[in-house]
Amino acid sequence: MNRYLLYILLAIISISCSKERAEEIVIIEESSYLTVSASTITFENEAGSQSIEIESNSDWFVNSKLPEWLSFESYENSIILFVKQNETTEERRCTITISTDTDERSISVRQKAVEELYFKGEKQYSIPFEGGNVSIEIESNISFDIDITNNDDEWISHKRSNIFPNLGNNVSNNAFNSDNLELTIQANNSTNLREAKVIIENKKYELSDTISIIQEGNEKTQENPEKYTDGEYYKILQATHGNANLIFMGDGFTQKDLGKGGLYEQSINKAINHFFSIEPYKSYKEYFNAYMVIAESPSEGIGEKGTLGLTNSSNKFGTAFGSGTEIVCNDELIFEYAYKVSEVSNKQPITIIVVLNSKKYAGTAYLYNNGNAIALCPMSAEEAPNDFEGLIHHEAGGHAFGFLCDEYVYYEKEMPKSRISDIKEWQKYGFQMNLDFTNNTSEILWKDFIGVEKYENMVGAYEGGYEYRYGVWRSEENSCMNNNVPYYNVQSRWTIAKRIMELSGKDYSIEEFIAQDNPEPLKTTRNISMENFTPLGEPIWIKVK
């Protein structure tokens, strides 16, 4: 080949290759990515929804089979999860996977269970004086604290299987479990009956339950026990800060019941324990003197009132059952026996609680404009809230000391003007203060409690009271004056506390009350159904000169 031709060929090849390199395109692929705004989502037991943000440079999709309680809606850069209400006591869980062709992310979805806390089985246990052991099953999916009232001398001890160790109060376990509470009751060497309440409670979820432990007194400590004498009195409780006077006595108890530690004394002690078992009396107990007056009846039990107003009673105070839940009595003789207590002056109001030797459900309060009162309370054997304790709370604590009106509705109509006028007249004495005739929350009697944090979602203007549906308002949906539940609403507690302080000669502001007030028990009690409640007859309001 010609040398010059060779050089020309090589130059052409070189130019061609350079041109190809200059026109070459380099493509760099972008890395794919997928992110989600949360890897764990928690729902309360109520129905609800939550949004999850999704970022990706590729198409994505939900790669999961979902349970019936969980669903979603998909959008360009997010999904919204929807859960149905969990009405079970078991927590629900599910995992959702967000996927692309090359990547995936998992989201754990958790829905809490309905919180439960209650004692299984009986609500009251009777223990012989010898003592013994009681095993009680607790159903719960939350932690709880245990409290035993009236146990200062530790006659009841307890232990449990400790399903929730070291969790403290207010913790959800999210699994429904049984826990056994073992109670050991010591021998009762006294002739007196004694009673305690065992309370389980979780404050965060506002749940609690209560059982009663009642232990018999040991009457065998004396073959021939000493007897109480008619007309004697004994001081059961000494006030340390005040001077409010309670006088307890019985009717329909004969000599056989008057042995020291016998039925009469046991019944009076039981009534006293019931009276101080709820707020505000529990917190203000130190302001009270309590006396037991002995009253021996010629015959046992309570009589019946005839159609002509005559009774067949042959007991001490002529107590007899009338129509419905009415009870009549000889109030003059009751006051005569009350004033056998030498420390009590007729210049200061007294509250008299007469325990009737009967298992019937009934109750009546005699209320006087001078501040005196009589509560007639049989030892009802019916189930709560129609039991003896319910009667003491309603008739003695509510009507007789608190001078409160009934709050339940009997007539589905407007309260008559005559009834309204009568209530307003008694309100001039400071009585019947748990009702008002306006729903204007800036003017209503309990306006100072509305908007206060500790009463949130509790206090307002609830229409209905003193037997009528319309034209009258109460401070809370439910209360002892509504259906005997062991809870006075806030306006009732304030009314009672204020009266305690007035009788003790002390000034007391509403601000002091709010700071000290303990709005217990919890919502499970405040919201209790009225199905089992039998209305009691209205109290008898008496004006004296």
Order of alpha helices (4+ residues) and beta strands (2+ residues): alpha-beta-beta-beta-beta-beta-beta-beta-beta-beta-beta-beta-beta-beta-beta-beta-beta-beta-beta-alpha-beta-beta-beta-beta-alpha-beta-beta-beta-alpha-beta-alpha-beta-beta-alpha-alpha-alpha-alpha-beta
